[in-house]
Amino acid sequence: MTAAPDAILEQAFIGARTFNAFSPRPVEDETLLRLYDLMRWGPTSMNCQPGRYLFVKSTAAKEQLTAALAPGNVAKTMAAPVTAIVAFDTRFYDHLPAQFPAVADARSTFADNPALADATAFRNGTLQGAYLILAARLLGLDCGPMSGFDADRLNATFFPDGRYKANFLVNLGYGDPSGNYPRGPRLAFDEVARIV
């Protein structure tokens, strides 16, 4: 495998940033289908794939969502063409017999250990949310990931059976740079990493 061209690295990481304002250009459903089709190939432990995604587009659904948002997140969420609720399936292990057939008892590993299941779902669901952001950027979308919401209220509204749990939100669309803050600095390698 060869390294990606600099233009791709720029689009996915270096020049990409969090957007707080979006143009009115809509995000088509076909783009969201393509987004999932791309991001689903990212690896998860034991191919567990606990991430679940609700793409909130309609005005009615957006209004339901805003009831759970911190005040500072309401305007930008209403202006974004789509808001993805990145959640995780607390019973992801029910899919393991098909998704990870190499280990016959993979399901019971998690079904019999709720603490392990919760940690695995949260960790890998978060990882899949990061894949969603990168895939969106590679498809030409801009992203505004955020926390700042009442998870219990959001879950009661959108996942009332309790099986899925919201992790974080990502506004998706075509960014309007006029609403951006100056980009923050990043920590240097020697501040956060070492090679041993």
N, C-alpha and C positions, 0 to 999 in steps of 0.2 A: 504494500500500500504506500502511495506517495503522499507527501504533505499537500494539504489544500492550498490553492492559490491565495496570495495575499488578499485579494478582493473578497474572498469568502471569509477569511479570518476577520477582516474589517467589518463585514456585514454581521457576522455572528457575535463578535466580541468587542473588538477594538473601537469601532465607531458606533456600536449600538449603545443605547442608553434607555433609561426608564422615561416613558412619556406620560405627561399629565394632561395633555390636550390632544385632541384628534380632529382630523378633518371630517366633514360629514359623509365622506365616501363610505358606502356600506361594505361590509365584509360578507361575501356571498357564502351560502351554505356549502357550496362545492369546495371553497377554500378551507372551511373548517373540516370537511371530510378528508381533504388532502393533508391537512395539518395532522390529524390523528393518524392517518395512514403512514406518515413519515415518522412521527415521534414514537409510535408503538414499538419500533425496532430497537430502542435503547434498552440496555440490559438491566435486569433486576435480579436479586438473589433468588435462586431456584425458579427463575422465570415466573415469579409470583404475581407480577403485574397488578398490584392493589389499587393503582390510580383509577379514579372515576372522575368524569368531567361533565359539567353541565354548562352549556353555552347559552348564556342569558342574552337574548336579543330583543324581544318584544317590549314595548313600553310597559305593559301590565306586569310582566315579570321583573323588569328593571325597578318598577315602583315597589314591588314586594322586596326586592333585594335592598333597596335604599333604607328600608326600615331597620335593617340590621347593621348598617354602616356607621362608622364614626363620622361626625359632621364634616370633617375635612375631606372625606372620600366621596361624598354624595355627588357634587357637581361634576367631577371628572368621570365618575362612573356613569352618570346619566348621559354624558356627552360621548362616551365611547360607543362605537357601534356594537361591540360584544364585550361581555364580561364572562370570563371562564371561572367557574367555581372549581377549583382543584380539590378533590376530596379523595378519601381512601375507603375501600370496602373492608369493613371489620371482619367479614367472612370470606376474604379473598381465597382462603385455603380450600374452599369448596370447588374451585376450578383447578386445583393442582393435579388431580388424577389425569386430566387432559393436557394441562400445560407443562407438567413435569413428570412424565410417565417413567423416567429413569429411576425414580425412587417410589416404590409401591406404596409406602406408608407416609408419604410426604404430608398428606392432609392431616393425619393424626398428630404429627409433630407440632402443629399449630393449634388444632382444635382442642388438644389436651393441655395446652399451655397458653392461657389468655395473655399473660404478660409478654411472652415471646411473640405472639400473634400481633399484639398492639404495637410493639416496637418495630416489628418487621413491616407492618402495614404503613406506619407513619414514615419510617426511613425510606422505604422504596417508593411510596406514593409521593414523597417530597422530591426524590430523584426524578420520577416521571414528570412532575411539574416543571422541573428544570429542563427536561427534554422538550416539553411543550413550548417553553419560551424560546429555546434555540431553534426548534423547527419553525416556529412562527417567524422568527427573524429571517431564516433562510428562505421562507416563502414570500418575503417582502412586507410582512406585517411588523408593526411596532407594538411594544408591550409596556404595560404599566403594572407590574406585580405589586401587591400590597397585602398587608394585614389590616388592622384597624377595623374590625367588625366584631359583632357579638355572635360568636360561633353557635351558642345554644339557640339563639333566635333564628339564625340562618338555617341551621339544621332542622329546626322545627318547621320552618316554612318549606324548604325544598327537599328535605330527606326525612319526612315524618315517621317512617318506620324504624329509624334508628340504625339501620345497617351501614349507611354511608356517613362519614364525618368530614366536614369541611376542614381543609388545611390552610389554603390561602387563595387569593383572588388574583386574576390577571385581566386587566383591561386590554382589549385587542382592537387594532384598527390601523389607520394610516396617520402617523403622528403629525401634529402641528408643533413645530419647534418653538413657536412664540410662547408656549405655556411651560417651557422647561426652565428649571433652575440651572445655575452653572453646574457642570459635572463635578462631582466630588473626587478627590484624589484617591488613589489606591495604595495600599500598603506595599512596601518593597519586599522582595523575596526574603532577605535576611531578617525581616521583622516577623515573618509568619512561617517560614519553612527552613529546613536544613536537609542536607544530604549526608547520610551516614554509611 
